[in-house]
């Protein structure tokens, strides 16, 4: 998250840039599932979005998910078995996928079910691109170090290479979210996240906008005097921020019947968002997802990377 550069930037962000892309009334969605319990929440959420929000799901299993997980657990590098090239193998995998969905939901919805053999991230990204998916849904396991690392890398790779929103769902979220906290910095990604949060939350649900105001280092008296003069010339920054947030809330509530509140935190963006989430206990944290280098992801040098590594909350990551 980046702070607003000026009060004028705040007004522009809450004005012309607020016309953010929203989900279509009927929209394609890809739910990428694995053969473990992490898939259950993703399937439940997909079912809710299909019934209530117009999602047209494609349930995708990339066979190498299971193979890679086994390699991580054993420390042995293995490839796709020759049997995977046999049509009967694909059929058996597809049957297992449909059985898994039916066990979870108690019924088998009339969705598209596909099994593909290949490298996980490029396969999911390609399928999302081919279907023009507006959202990709994945399970977010909270145990098993090797599995967690594998899913983390998968989520990060999809965020980096697709224009779809990525919804990483923790095991306890088995219904449409009742509350979503939006990490707001007035970048186009966070504005899109706010709009998407209002569409995905249950009718009458709660959306919490959190803006983190960075603490500025102490200034000299001369700097402070100059800053006061500039503030008087350009308008009060705090008032501009409050105006921008009010305009955003007005825009959001004009489109959806949701309850929207706002919080202004102070300090670092990562800790500010986490502190607000601990207090407000949302079902989901939504945020804009900028592209980061592999080093940034590895060291958690972004709000999205840190929250993903933390794994305490389901995450809705929306690209710029």
C-alpha positions as CSV (number, residue, x, y, z in Angstrom):
1,X,0.0,0.0,0.0
2,X,1.2,3.5,-0.9
3,X,0.1,6.7,0.8
4,X,-1.8,9.3,-1.1
5,X,0.7,11.7,-2.5
6,X,-1.5,14.8,-2.0
7,X,-5.0,15.9,-1.2
8,X,-5.5,16.5,-4.9
9,X,-4.5,12.9,-5.6
10,X,-7.2,11.8,-3.1
11,X,-9.9,13.7,-4.8
12,X,-8.9,12.4,-8.2
13,X,-8.8,8.8,-6.9
14,X,-12.3,9.2,-5.5
15,X,-13.5,10.8,-8.7
16,X,-12.6,9.7,-12.2
17,X,-10.5,6.7,-11.2
18,X,-13.3,5.3,-9.1
19,X,-15.0,3.9,-12.2
20,X,-13.5,0.5,-11.5
21,X,-14.1,-2.7,-13.3
22,X,-16.8,-4.9,-11.6
23,X,-17.9,-8.5,-12.0
24,X,-20.3,-9.1,-14.9
25,X,-23.9,-10.3,-14.0
26,X,-22.7,-13.7,-15.3
27,X,-19.0,-14.3,-15.1
28,X,-16.6,-17.2,-15.6
29,X,-14.7,-18.4,-12.6
30,X,-11.9,-21.0,-12.3
31,X,-11.7,-23.0,-9.1
32,X,-8.4,-24.9,-8.9
33,X,-8.7,-27.8,-6.5
34,X,-6.3,-30.4,-5.1
35,X,-6.9,-33.8,-3.7
36,X,-6.7,-32.7,-0.1
37,X,-9.0,-30.9,2.4
38,X,-7.9,-27.5,1.3
39,X,-10.3,-27.9,-1.6
40,X,-13.4,-28.0,0.5
41,X,-13.7,-24.3,1.3
42,X,-12.9,-23.4,-2.3
43,X,-15.7,-25.6,-3.5
44,X,-18.2,-24.2,-0.9
45,X,-17.4,-20.6,-1.9
46,X,-17.7,-21.5,-5.6
47,X,-21.1,-23.0,-5.0
48,X,-22.3,-19.9,-3.2
49,X,-21.0,-17.6,-5.9
50,X,-22.6,-19.7,-8.6
51,X,-26.0,-19.7,-6.8
52,X,-26.0,-16.1,-5.7
53,X,-23.6,-14.0,-7.8
54,X,-23.7,-15.4,-11.3
55,X,-20.4,-17.3,-11.4
56,X,-20.1,-19.9,-14.1
57,X,-17.4,-22.2,-12.6
58,X,-14.8,-24.4,-14.2
59,X,-13.4,-26.8,-11.7
60,X,-9.8,-27.6,-12.6
61,X,-7.4,-30.1,-11.2
62,X,-3.8,-30.0,-12.4
63,X,-2.5,-33.5,-11.9
64,X,1.0,-32.3,-11.2
65,X,-0.3,-30.6,-8.0
66,X,-0.4,-34.1,-6.4
67,X,2.9,-35.2,-7.9
68,X,4.7,-32.0,-6.8
69,X,3.3,-32.3,-3.3
70,X,4.6,-35.9,-3.1
71,X,8.0,-34.7,-4.3
72,X,8.1,-32.0,-1.7
73,X,7.2,-34.5,1.0
74,X,9.7,-37.1,0.0
75,X,12.5,-34.9,-1.3
76,X,12.6,-36.9,-4.5
77,X,12.1,-35.2,-7.9
78,X,9.5,-37.1,-10.0
79,X,7.9,-36.4,-13.3
80,X,4.4,-37.1,-14.6
81,X,4.0,-40.8,-14.9
82,X,3.6,-42.5,-18.2
83,X,0.1,-43.6,-17.1
84,X,-0.9,-40.0,-17.1
85,X,-0.7,-40.0,-20.9
86,X,-3.3,-42.7,-21.1
87,X,-6.9,-41.5,-21.8
88,X,-8.1,-43.9,-19.1
89,X,-5.9,-42.2,-16.6
90,X,-7.5,-38.8,-17.4
91,X,-10.9,-40.4,-17.1
92,X,-10.2,-41.8,-13.7
93,X,-8.8,-38.4,-12.5
94,X,-11.9,-36.7,-13.8
95,X,-14.2,-39.2,-12.1
96,X,-12.2,-38.6,-8.8
97,X,-12.6,-34.9,-9.2
98,X,-16.4,-35.1,-9.7
99,X,-16.7,-37.5,-6.8
100,X,-14.7,-35.1,-4.6
101,X,-17.1,-32.2,-5.4
102,X,-20.1,-34.4,-4.8
103,X,-18.8,-35.6,-1.4
104,X,-18.3,-31.9,-0.3
105,X,-21.6,-30.5,-1.5
106,X,-23.8,-33.6,-1.4
107,X,-24.6,-33.0,-5.1
108,X,-22.8,-32.6,-8.3
109,X,-23.5,-29.2,-9.8
110,X,-23.7,-28.8,-13.6
111,X,-20.3,-27.1,-13.8
112,X,-17.4,-27.7,-16.2
113,X,-14.9,-30.2,-14.8
114,X,-11.5,-30.5,-16.3
115,X,-8.2,-32.4,-15.5
116,X,-5.0,-31.1,-17.1
117,X,-1.5,-32.5,-16.9
118,X,1.3,-30.0,-16.7
119,X,3.0,-27.3,-14.5
120,X,0.5,-25.9,-12.0
121,X,0.8,-22.1,-12.3
122,X,1.1,-21.8,-16.1
123,X,-1.8,-24.3,-16.6
124,X,-4.1,-22.4,-14.2
125,X,-3.1,-19.0,-15.7
126,X,-3.7,-20.3,-19.3
127,X,-7.1,-21.7,-18.4
128,X,-8.1,-18.5,-16.7
129,X,-7.0,-16.5,-19.7
130,X,-8.7,-18.8,-22.2
131,X,-12.0,-18.6,-20.3
132,X,-11.6,-14.9,-19.6
133,X,-12.2,-15.8,-16.0
134,X,-12.9,-12.8,-13.7
135,X,-11.9,-14.7,-10.5
136,X,-9.7,-17.7,-9.7
137,X,-10.5,-19.5,-6.4
138,X,-8.1,-21.7,-4.5
139,X,-8.0,-23.3,-1.1
140,X,-5.5,-22.0,1.5
141,X,-4.4,-24.7,3.9
142,X,-3.2,-23.8,7.3
143,X,-1.1,-26.8,8.1
144,X,1.5,-29.1,6.6
145,X,4.6,-27.0,5.9
146,X,5.3,-28.4,2.5
147,X,1.7,-28.1,1.3
148,X,1.5,-24.5,2.6
149,X,4.7,-23.6,0.7
150,X,3.4,-25.2,-2.5
151,X,0.0,-23.4,-2.3
152,X,1.7,-20.1,-1.4
153,X,4.0,-20.3,-4.4
154,X,0.9,-21.2,-6.5
155,X,-1.1,-18.2,-5.3
156,X,1.8,-15.9,-5.8
157,X,2.5,-17.2,-9.3
158,X,-1.2,-16.7,-10.3
159,X,-1.4,-13.2,-8.9
160,X,1.7,-12.3,-10.9
161,X,0.5,-13.6,-14.2
162,X,-3.3,-13.1,-14.5
163,X,-5.6,-10.2,-14.7
164,X,-8.3,-12.1,-12.7
165,X,-8.9,-11.5,-9.1
166,X,-7.5,-14.3,-6.9
167,X,-9.5,-15.6,-4.0
168,X,-7.5,-17.7,-1.6
169,X,-9.9,-19.3,0.9
170,X,-9.1,-20.6,4.4
171,X,-10.8,-23.9,5.5
172,X,-13.3,-22.2,7.9
173,X,-14.8,-20.0,5.2
174,X,-17.5,-22.3,3.9
175,X,-20.1,-19.6,3.1
176,X,-20.3,-16.3,1.3
177,X,-18.4,-13.8,3.4
178,X,-20.4,-11.6,5.8
179,X,-17.6,-9.1,6.4
180,X,-14.7,-8.0,4.2
181,X,-11.9,-5.7,5.2
182,X,-10.5,-3.7,2.3
183,X,-6.9,-2.4,2.5
184,X,-7.3,0.9,0.8
185,X,-4.5,3.1,-0.7
186,X,-6.6,4.7,-3.5
187,X,-4.6,2.9,-6.1
188,X,-6.8,1.4,-8.9
189,X,-6.2,-2.1,-7.5
190,X,-7.6,-1.2,-4.1
191,X,-10.5,0.6,-5.6
192,X,-11.3,-2.5,-7.6
193,X,-11.0,-4.5,-4.5
194,X,-13.5,-2.3,-2.7
195,X,-16.0,-2.7,-5.5
196,X,-15.5,-6.4,-5.7
197,X,-15.8,-6.8,-1.9
198,X,-19.3,-5.1,-2.1
199,X,-20.3,-7.7,-4.7
200,X,-19.0,-10.7,-2.9
201,X,-20.2,-9.9,0.6
202,X,-23.7,-11.2,1.6
203,X,-26.6,-8.7,1.1
204,X,-26.6,-6.4,4.1
205,X,-23.0,-7.5,5.0
206,X,-20.2,-5.3,6.2
207,X,-17.3,-3.8,4.3
208,X,-14.6,-2.1,6.3
209,X,-12.3,0.3,4.4
210,X,-8.9,0.6,6.1
211,X,-6.5,3.4,5.1
212,X,-3.0,3.4,6.8
213,X,-1.5,6.9,7.2
214,X,2.3,6.5,7.5
215,X,4.0,8.2,10.5
216,X,6.2,11.0,9.2
217,X,9.6,11.6,10.8
218,X,9.9,14.7,13.0
219,X,10.6,17.8,10.9
220,X,12.7,20.9,11.8
221,X,10.9,24.0,12.7
222,X,11.6,25.6,9.3
223,X,10.3,22.5,7.6
224,X,7.2,22.5,9.8
225,X,6.6,26.1,9.0
226,X,6.9,25.5,5.3
227,X,4.7,22.5,5.5
228,X,2.0,24.5,7.3
229,X,2.1,27.1,4.6
230,X,1.8,24.5,1.9
231,X,-1.1,22.8,3.7
232,X,-2.9,26.2,3.9
233,X,-2.4,26.8,0.2
234,X,-3.6,23.4,-1.0
235,X,-6.2,22.5,1.6
236,X,-6.0,20.3,4.6
237,X,-4.7,16.8,3.9
238,X,-6.8,15.1,6.5
239,X,-10.0,16.7,5.2
240,X,-9.1,15.7,1.7
241,X,-8.6,12.1,2.8
242,X,-11.9,12.1,4.7
243,X,-13.6,13.6,1.6
244,X,-12.1,10.9,-0.6
245,X,-13.2,8.1,1.7
246,X,-16.7,9.6,1.9
247,X,-17.0,9.9,-1.9
248,X,-15.9,6.3,-2.2
249,X,-18.5,5.1,0.4
250,X,-21.2,7.0,-1.4
251,X,-20.2,5.4,-4.7
252,X,-20.2,1.9,-3.2
253,X,-23.4,2.2,-1.3
254,X,-25.2,3.5,-4.4
255,X,-24.6,0.2,-6.1
256,X,-25.0,-2.4,-3.3
257,X,-27.0,-2.7,-0.1
258,X,-24.1,-3.1,2.2
259,X,-22.9,-1.5,5.4
260,X,-19.6,0.3,4.9
261,X,-17.4,1.8,7.6
262,X,-13.9,3.3,7.5
263,X,-10.9,3.2,9.7
264,X,-7.7,5.3,9.5
265,X,-4.7,3.6,11.0
266,X,-1.2,5.1,11.6
267,X,2.2,3.5,11.0
268,X,3.4,0.9,8.6
269,X,0.9,-0.4,6.1
270,X,1.4,-4.1,6.9
271,X,1.0,-3.8,10.6
272,X,-1.8,-1.2,10.2
273,X,-3.9,-3.6,8.1
274,X,-3.2,-6.5,10.5
275,X,-4.1,-4.6,13.6
276,X,-7.4,-3.5,12.0
277,X,-8.1,-7.1,11.0
278,X,-7.4,-8.4,14.5
279,X,-9.9,-5.9,15.9
280,X,-12.6,-6.2,13.2
281,X,-12.3,-10.0,12.6
282,X,-13.3,-10.0,9.0
283,X,-14.0,-13.1,7.0
284,X,-11.8,-11.9,4.2
285,X,-9.2,-9.2,3.6
286,X,-9.4,-7.7,0.1
287,X,-6.5,-5.6,-1.4
288,X,-5.0,-4.5,-4.6
289,X,-2.2,-6.7,-5.8
290,X,0.7,-5.1,-7.6
291,X,3.3,-7.1,-9.4
292,X,6.4,-7.8,-7.3
293,X,9.8,-9.3,-8.0
294,X,10.6,-12.8,-6.8
295,X,12.8,-11.2,-4.1
296,X,9.9,-9.1,-2.9
297,X,7.7,-12.2,-2.6
298,X,10.4,-14.2,-0.9
299,X,11.0,-11.6,1.8
300,X,7.4,-10.7,2.1
301,X,8.1,-7.1,1.0
302,X,4.5,-6.2,0.3
303,X,1.2,-6.3,2.2
304,X,-0.2,-9.1,0.0
305,X,2.9,-11.2,0.4
306,X,3.0,-10.7,4.2
307,X,-0.7,-11.6,4.6
308,X,-0.3,-14.6,2.4
309,X,2.6,-15.9,4.4
310,X,0.8,-15.1,7.7
311,X,-2.2,-17.2,6.6
312,X,-4.6,-16.0,9.3
313,X,-7.2,-14.6,6.9
314,X,-8.8,-15.6,3.6
315,X,-7.5,-13.1,0.9
316,X,-9.1,-11.5,-2.1
317,X,-6.2,-10.1,-4.3
318,X,-7.3,-7.8,-7.1
319,X,-4.8,-6.7,-9.8
320,X,-4.2,-3.2,-10.9
